[in-house]
Amino acid sequence: FLKDRMDKNPHQFWIVKPVASSQGRGIFLTKNINDIPSNHQTIASRYITNPFLINKKKFDLRIYAFVTSIIPLRIYRFKEGLTRFSTNNYNSDNNDRCAHLTNYAVNKNNKNYIQNKQPFDVDYNSSKWTLTSFRQYLEEHDIDSELIFEKIDDIIIKTLISCENNLLSAITKYCSFQE
């Protein structure tokens, strides 16, 4: 499937991540199926080459959800979380890991990494923000943060529903008290 997609879209970048890794280890961008090792489990996703940027930098959101029940489905999304930024300005033409990846482990030693002075201060130049700061930034730029977080909630719910059968099977097998 991936080879077919790559052949049909030779200019499309793909981001490839090892299955059992963390902190940005082993992540790379490619347009060539031969760059992807066949002897390791990896996940490949179509890379978004025109992402929404803040201060010319890519970012991701760390959002935490707590599932207290599967039947009925009960999920709590924490109000706070993280917004993590790349340390170099985004450029789709280069393969600079510090422009494409937001992982702290990748960016923390970059000369452009900016540590927050206080954890909850709003500092739009730092390399990590709280979700509260992110929401404030969106509102200051006339972007509807409520709509974005409604869509995020929808993604969380749909993700859990998509694995509901596996969750129920595991609960039945491993949990003595299913309530």
Buried (B, 14 or more C-beta within 10 A) or exposed (E): EBEEEBEEEEEEBBBBBBEEEEEBEBBBBBEEBEEBEEEEEBEBEEBEEEBEEBEEBBBBBBBEBEEEEBEEEEBEBEEEBBBBBBBBBBEEEEEBBBBBBBBBEBBEEBEBBEEBEEEEEBBEEBBBBBBBBBBBBBEEEEEEBEEBBEEBBEEBBEEBEEEEEEBEEEEEEEEEEEE
